[in-house]
Amino acid sequence: MNAETLMVATVYNPQEIDFERPGKHHYNVAFHLDSSWGYSLVPLTVINGLRKASGTARPPGIAVFGGTHGNEWEGQVAVKRLCLDLDPTELCGQVFLIPQLSESACVANQRLSPLDGVNMNRAFPGDPRGTVSCRIANFVKTNIFPRAGVVLDIHSGGHEAVFPLCTSFHPIPDPSQCAEIAHVATLFDTPFIFIYSNQMASGLLTSEAEADGKITIGGEFGCAEAVNRKGLRHAYEGVKNVLRRYGLLPGDVIKIDPDRQDPPRFMKADNLADYVPCPQNGIWEPALDAGADVGEGDILGWLHDFSDFTSKPREIHAHRSGILAAMHFAAVSKKGVTLYVIAEEVRL
Ligand SMILES: [Zn+2]
């Protein structure tokens, strides 16, 4: 056990957290279980920088989340590293780091919490009298969001999908909020920035933060319940670039991927017709990698039926041209799950 581990305070009531206390402080925020005595202990690091700001304006608070889905590890590892690495003497302003938001799901390496079956990324704005995931979401909504001007939620494809490395946000009606979000999304230096439909789901952490007017960035930094080395680097260094952008860390934004000279490509899929469901149960054999440019009619993959091993696989053709923004990950593909998404390249 190291010194950092020893300094974690367990708090049973969010009012016990002194969010203004100078320096770096670690907490386990206890949310009581619904079925027995005990707690989900959600890790939280609060940093109040000790460095004086160069101007008079206080920089916006920055909140960073990993483990909103428990089987997506790049965000958990990146945020855990930041909990240790960020030095309050180098920082000014406030940073809130939550490496395992759906702590019970993270422990179980599952997308959903095993305690209540709730998807944390559908639980917002939460409910103070709801199940444990809803109470954690409510804590974020009422204690973290009001203190943060910038909200970063780091995801990956888990067992669901393969995305090209990307940051993401939804269509934002307010032009100045949209412009700033689009700029901050570039600071992660991912090859793609995905503007995706709000209609696929409700209750997302990022949707809630966007609606609250925050500069909000999501993103997909790997897949397959692993830690993607490149994705981890973009997530970790991207957060530090955001801290530099707003003056919390000194210095200029850095180039994260020295091997790619082009700026990130913006791709947009705000039409549900571009989130194509699997037409039948089958075994999915992809023909292309996520991020590929496709033409209308191109073969994206095949669905195999092993109940007759001599049967021809069903060809899946692109319904339109664009960028292959997401593909089903697992071989076993059920009728109705999203098989692929095609986005259109846009300039902002
Ligand atoms: Zn996720």
Residues whose N, C-alpha, C, O or C-beta is under 5 A from the ligand:
A	BS01	ZN	H69 E72 H155 S156
